[in-house]
Amino acid sequence: MCILFLYINPSSSGQGYDIILASNRDEFFNRPTKLADFWDDAPDCIGGIDLMPGRGSGTWLGLSKAGKIGILLNILQKDLDPQAKGRGYIVRDFIKGNVSSQEHLAMVQKDTKMVAYNQFNIILLEKRDNGKCCKVMLYDNVRGCDPEEIGPGFLAAGNSTIDQPWKKVEAGKKKFQSIVSENNSLSCKDQLMKELMALLNDETRNFPDPILEKQGAHYSTEVLEQRSAIYVKIPSMDYGTRTNTIILIDGQGNCTYLERTLKEPVNLEQPDYEERKYEFHLNK
């Protein structure tokens, strides 16, 4: 489970950021994971790596210097198929490969009709050759819709289909819009990152939530309330928000990639974090 807040500037002026991304990864605390770094087999790609056996060394969020970004958001469902194909490769193969987001999602859509997958949202970004704002494509394997292009501006997504957002996604989007509107200037970078990090660690419970309750009817009310916060803590399941990620890309292709991750073994009473920050330039 994860949450994503995304801003795509429709008309870059050079004074602010073209892309602002803030995302949480929610996961079991004992799931083996490699922290964000540039990949040995693809030195222009950066992201954390899922080391769970049988999951294909995929990722939930990754970026390439070629200007590609991929985000995977699992959709909450009752019965997970333990034999289902891993979903993290969808992001990994996109940012490592040479095909467009539209071509990649067409292949994924075809694959989902032949192979069992658990439910997911996938959001892919890529630079355009004409200098316009980047292209954003969305696909999920629940609604039966073709991959669709999302226009510039603000986007928020979580663990439901895009047309049925949980309350925390809608509440977080409003806060995200306010943060970006007030701080989208290169001179406000530190304040922007500070406020985005505070948003990602907001423990306010957005409950009751009819959509969340319907999707998660197999969980107790207490667990559903815990899931209703942007920053998730479910001690009874050893599950919650493990990683915050912020990505800023300006009009000149300068990228800041910040990851903040709970150190293992996780102690929710006295949480300890490791922070990794990378600054680099996207390829022309």
C-alpha positions in Angstrom: 0.0 0.0 0.0 1.2 3.5 -0.8 0.1 7.1 -1.5 1.2 9.6 -4.1 0.9 13.3 -4.5 2.1 14.7 -7.8 2.3 18.1 -9.5 3.1 18.7 -13.2 3.7 22.3 -14.1 1.7 23.0 -17.3 4.0 25.9 -18.3 7.5 26.0 -16.9 8.8 29.5 -16.3 12.2 28.4 -15.0 11.4 30.0 -11.6 9.8 27.0 -10.0 9.7 23.2 -10.3 8.3 21.3 -13.3 7.7 18.2 -11.3 7.0 17.9 -7.6 6.4 14.4 -6.2 5.7 13.2 -2.7 5.0 9.6 -1.9 4.9 7.1 0.9 5.6 3.4 0.8 3.5 1.3 3.3 4.8 -2.2 3.8 5.4 -5.0 6.3 8.4 -4.0 8.4 10.2 -7.3 7.9 10.0 -7.2 4.1 13.6 -7.2 2.8 14.3 -4.0 0.9 17.4 -2.3 -0.5 17.4 1.5 0.1 17.3 4.0 -2.7 20.5 4.2 -4.8 21.6 4.0 -8.4 21.3 0.5 -9.7 24.3 -1.7 -10.5 22.7 -3.0 -13.7 21.3 0.4 -14.8 23.5 3.2 -13.4 21.2 5.9 -14.7 18.3 4.5 -12.7 17.6 5.2 -9.0 15.1 3.8 -6.6 14.7 1.3 -3.7 14.5 -2.4 -4.6 12.2 -5.0 -3.3 14.3 -8.0 -2.2 11.4 -10.3 -1.4 12.1 -13.7 -3.0 10.1 -14.3 -6.1 9.2 -10.7 -6.6 11.8 -10.1 -9.4 13.8 -7.3 -7.7 11.2 -4.8 -8.7 10.5 -1.4 -7.2 7.5 0.7 -6.1 9.1 4.0 -7.3 11.9 4.6 -9.6 13.5 7.4 -11.7 15.9 7.4 -14.6 18.1 10.2 -15.8 16.4 9.8 -19.2 13.4 11.6 -17.6 11.2 8.6 -16.8 9.5 8.0 -13.5 7.3 5.1 -12.4 5.1 4.7 -9.4 3.3 1.5 -8.3 0.4 1.7 -5.9 -1.2 -1.6 -4.7 -5.0 -1.6 -4.5 -6.4 -3.0 -1.3 -8.3 -6.3 -1.8 -9.5 -9.1 0.3 -7.9 -12.2 -1.1 -4.3 -11.8 -2.3 -3.1 -14.5 -4.7 0.3 -15.7 -3.4 1.1 -17.1 -6.8 0.3 -13.9 -8.7 3.0 -12.3 -10.8 5.1 -9.6 -9.0 4.1 -6.1 -9.9 7.3 -4.2 -9.2 8.8 -5.2 -12.5 6.3 -2.8 -14.2 8.2 0.2 -12.9 11.7 -1.4 -13.1 11.3 -2.4 -16.8 9.8 1.0 -17.8 12.5 3.2 -16.4 15.3 0.8 -17.6 13.8 0.4 -21.1 13.5 2.4 -24.3 9.8 2.0 -25.0 7.3 4.9 -24.3 4.9 4.9 -21.4 2.0 4.2 -23.7 3.7 1.2 -25.3 4.8 -0.2 -22.0 1.3 0.0 -20.5 -0.2 -1.6 -23.6 2.2 -4.6 -23.0 1.2 -4.6 -19.3 -2.5 -4.5 -20.1 -2.0 -7.4 -22.5 -0.1 -9.4 -19.9 -2.8 -8.8 -17.2 -5.3 -10.6 -19.5 -3.1 -13.7 -19.6 -1.3 -13.8 -16.2 -2.7 -13.5 -12.7 -1.9 -10.2 -10.9 -3.0 -8.8 -7.6 -4.7 -5.4 -8.1 -2.6 -2.3 -8.8 -2.5 1.3 -10.0 0.5 2.2 -12.2 1.5 5.8 -13.0 4.3 6.5 -15.5 5.9 9.8 -16.4 8.3 10.7 -19.3 9.8 13.7 -20.9 8.4 14.9 -24.2 10.7 15.7 -27.2 8.9 18.9 -28.0 9.8 20.6 -24.7 6.3 20.6 -23.4 5.4 19.4 -19.9 6.0 15.7 -19.3 3.5 13.0 -20.3 1.7 11.2 -17.5 0.0 7.8 -18.1 -2.2 5.9 -15.7 -3.4 2.3 -15.8 -5.1 -0.1 -13.3 -6.1 -3.7 -13.7 -9.5 -3.3 -11.9 -11.8 -1.0 -13.9 -11.3 -2.7 -17.3 -10.2 0.6 -18.9 -7.4 1.2 -21.3 -4.3 3.1 -20.2 -5.2 6.8 -20.1 -3.2 10.1 -20.3 -3.6 12.4 -17.4 -3.3 16.2 -18.0 -0.9 18.5 -16.1 -1.7 19.9 -12.7 -2.3 18.1 -9.5 -2.8 14.3 -9.1 -3.3 12.2 -6.0 -3.7 8.5 -5.9 -3.7 5.7 -3.3 -4.9 2.2 -2.7 -8.2 2.4 -4.6 -9.0 3.1 -8.2 -8.5 6.7 -9.2 -12.3 7.3 -9.5 -13.0 6.2 -5.9 -10.3 7.9 -3.8 -10.1 7.4 0.0 -10.7 10.4 2.2 -7.0 10.6 3.1 -6.1 11.0 -0.6 -8.6 13.8 -1.1 -7.6 15.5 2.2 -3.9 15.1 1.4 -4.3 16.5 -2.1 -5.8 19.7 -0.8 -2.9 20.2 1.6 -0.4 19.3 -1.2 -2.0 21.9 -3.5 -1.6 24.5 -0.8 2.0 23.6 -0.1 3.0 23.7 -3.8 1.1 26.9 -4.5 2.8 28.7 -1.7 6.3 27.3 -2.2 6.9 26.4 -5.8 10.0 28.6 -6.2 13.6 27.5 -6.4 14.3 30.0 -3.5 11.7 28.1 -1.3 13.2 24.7 -1.8 14.0 24.0 1.9 10.6 25.1 3.1 8.9 23.1 0.3 10.7 20.0 1.2 10.0 20.5 4.9 6.3 20.9 4.4 6.1 18.0 2.0 7.8 15.8 4.6 5.3 16.9 7.2 2.5 16.0 4.9 3.8 12.5 4.3 4.1 12.0 8.1 0.6 13.3 8.9 -1.1 10.8 11.3 -4.5 12.5 11.2 -7.1 9.8 10.7 -9.6 10.5 7.9 -12.4 8.2 9.2 -15.1 7.1 8.8 -14.5 6.5 5.1 -17.2 4.4 3.2 -14.9 3.5 0.3 -12.1 2.3 2.6 -14.5 0.5 4.8 -16.1 -1.3 1.8 -12.7 -2.3 0.3 -11.3 -3.3 3.7 -14.4 -5.0 5.1 -12.2 -8.0 6.1 -10.3 -5.8 8.5 -11.3 -4.6 12.0 -12.5 -1.0 12.5 -9.3 -0.3 14.4 -7.1 -1.4 11.5 -9.2 0.6 9.0 -8.8 3.7 11.1 -5.1 3.2 11.2 -5.1 2.9 7.4 -7.0 6.1 7.1 -4.0 8.3 7.9 -1.5 9.4 5.3 1.2 8.1 7.7 0.2 4.5 8.5 1.0 2.7 11.8 -0.5 -0.7 12.4 1.5 -2.3 15.3 -0.6 -5.4 15.4 0.4 -6.3 11.9 4.0 -5.0 12.0 3.0 -2.8 9.1 3.0 0.8 8.2 4.7 3.7 6.4 8.4 2.6 6.0 9.6 5.2 3.4 9.0 8.8 2.4 10.2 9.9 -1.0 10.3 13.5 -2.4 11.4 14.3 -6.0 11.8 17.8 -7.3 12.8 18.5 -10.9 13.2 22.1 -12.2 13.0 23.5 -15.7 16.7 23.0 -16.3 16.6 19.2 -15.5 18.1 19.5 -12.0 16.7 16.7 -9.9 16.6 16.3 -6.1 15.7 12.8 -4.9 15.2 12.4 -1.1 14.4 9.2 0.6 13.7 8.8 4.4 13.3 5.2 5.6 12.7 3.5 8.9 15.8 1.7 10.1 15.5 -2.0 10.8 14.6 -3.6 13.1 11.7 -1.1 13.3 10.7 0.2 16.7 7.5 2.3 16.5 7.9 3.5 20.0 11.3 5.0 19.2 11.5 5.2 15.4 14.9 5.8 13.9 15.3 6.9 10.2 18.0 6.8 7.6 17.9 9.7 5.0 19.5 9.6 1.6 19.6 12.6 -0.7 20.8 12.6 -4.3 21.1 15.6 -6.5 21.9 15.2 -10.2 21.0 16.4 -13.7 18.7 14.6 -16.1 20.1 13.7 -19.5 19.3 16.1 -22.4 
